[in-house]
Amino acid sequence: MKNYEEIFNESYRRVTGDDFGERFFDRFYEIFLGTSDAIREKFAATEMVKQKQMMRKSFFHLLNLYNTKVTSDYLERIAREHGRARLAIPVEMFNQWRASILRTVRELDAPYYNDDIEIAWAMMIAPGLEFMRQISMRGTTGSP
């Protein structure tokens, strides 16, 4: 039996280190922005220092959803902002975001990286990422 939460926590500590994730999020954005012209265009006018600060905070809320199964007001607001009426993030960008997170972990957690670590990270980000994707596509967290 494997404890994927423990596997994730150990990997998370290694990749975020003593810099509060600065190296992790710097590398993530290098990878993510390099995945497509459309993504680079979405971030063309973005103040990246502020963006990375927002990403750290929202990433914590996204991970917290795995543990609590309760969304925060902050995560709900961020999800709505990614919707059609605001940032209009297409669904494929959520997939590219996920792939970029996993690639960042693969690079920064070498030589420890293996299938169990990838599975652990995928499991931990899945609930929050799916919440973001669903709310951004619908534009609401209320009943239909």
C-alpha positions in Angstrom: 0.0 0.0 0.0 1.3 3.5 -0.9 0.6 6.7 0.9 0.4 9.2 -2.0 -0.2 12.1 0.3 3.0 11.4 2.1 4.8 10.9 -1.2 3.5 14.3 -2.4 4.5 16.0 0.9 8.0 14.8 0.7 8.3 15.8 -3.0 6.7 19.2 -2.2 9.2 19.9 0.5 12.1 19.1 -1.9 10.9 21.2 -4.8 9.8 24.2 -2.7 12.8 24.1 -0.4 13.7 27.0 1.8 12.7 29.7 -0.7 8.9 29.4 -0.2 8.6 27.9 -3.7 10.2 30.8 -5.6 12.4 28.4 -7.7 9.4 26.1 -8.3 7.1 28.9 -9.6 9.9 30.6 -11.6 10.6 27.3 -13.4 6.9 26.5 -13.7 6.2 29.8 -15.5 9.2 29.3 -17.8 7.8 25.9 -18.8 4.1 27.1 -18.9 4.8 30.2 -21.0 6.9 28.1 -23.4 4.1 25.7 -24.2 2.2 27.9 -26.7 1.9 31.3 -28.3 -1.7 31.5 -26.9 -0.4 31.2 -23.3 2.3 33.7 -23.9 -0.3 36.1 -25.3 -2.5 35.7 -22.2 0.4 36.7 -20.0 1.9 39.4 -22.3 0.7 42.4 -20.2 1.0 40.5 -16.8 3.2 41.8 -14.0 5.0 38.5 -13.3 6.1 39.3 -9.8 2.5 39.8 -8.7 1.4 36.8 -10.8 3.8 34.5 -9.0 2.6 35.8 -5.7 -1.0 35.2 -6.7 0.0 31.7 -8.0 1.6 30.8 -4.7 -1.6 31.8 -2.8 -4.0 30.1 -5.2 -1.9 27.0 -5.4 -2.1 26.6 -1.6 -5.9 27.0 -1.9 -6.0 24.5 -4.8 -4.0 21.9 -2.8 -6.2 22.5 0.3 -9.2 21.4 -1.6 -7.7 17.9 -1.9 -7.6 17.7 1.9 -10.7 19.5 3.0 -13.1 19.0 0.0 -14.2 22.6 0.9 -13.6 25.5 -1.5 -12.4 28.8 -0.2 -13.9 32.1 -1.2 -10.5 33.0 -2.7 -10.4 29.9 -4.9 -14.0 30.5 -6.1 -13.1 34.1 -7.0 -10.0 33.0 -8.9 -12.0 30.3 -10.7 -14.6 32.8 -11.8 -11.9 35.3 -13.0 -10.6 32.6 -15.3 -14.0 32.3 -16.9 -15.4 33.5 -20.2 -16.5 36.9 -18.9 -13.0 37.8 -17.5 -9.8 36.1 -18.6 -11.5 33.6 -20.9 -9.1 30.8 -20.3 -9.9 27.9 -22.7 -10.1 24.4 -21.3 -6.9 23.2 -23.0 -4.9 25.8 -21.0 -5.9 24.0 -17.8 -4.4 20.8 -19.4 -1.3 22.7 -20.3 -1.1 24.1 -16.7 -1.3 20.6 -15.3 1.4 19.2 -17.7 3.6 22.2 -16.8 3.3 21.6 -13.1 4.2 17.9 -13.5 7.1 18.7 -15.8 8.4 21.3 -13.2 8.2 18.6 -10.5 10.0 16.1 -12.8 12.8 18.5 -13.3 13.2 19.9 -9.8 12.7 16.6 -7.9 15.3 14.7 -9.9 16.8 12.2 -9.0 13.9 11.2 -6.8 11.2 11.6 -9.4 9.3 8.4 -10.4 5.8 7.3 -11.3 4.6 7.4 -7.7 5.6 11.0 -7.4 3.8 11.9 -10.6 0.7 10.1 -9.5 0.9 11.8 -6.1 1.1 15.3 -7.6 -1.6 14.5 -10.2 -3.9 13.3 -7.4 -3.2 16.3 -5.2 -3.9 19.0 -7.8 -6.8 17.2 -9.5 -9.7 18.3 -7.3 -8.7 22.0 -7.3 -7.8 22.0 -11.0 -11.1 20.4 -11.9 -13.0 22.9 -9.7 -11.2 25.8 -11.4 -11.9 24.3 -14.9 -15.6 23.6 -14.1 -16.3 27.0 -12.5 -14.4 28.9 -15.2 -16.4 27.2 -17.9 -19.7 27.9 -16.2 -19.0 31.2 -14.6 -20.8 30.4 -11.4 -20.7 28.4 -8.2 -24.4 28.4 -7.7 -27.1 25.9 -8.8 -28.2 26.0 -12.4 
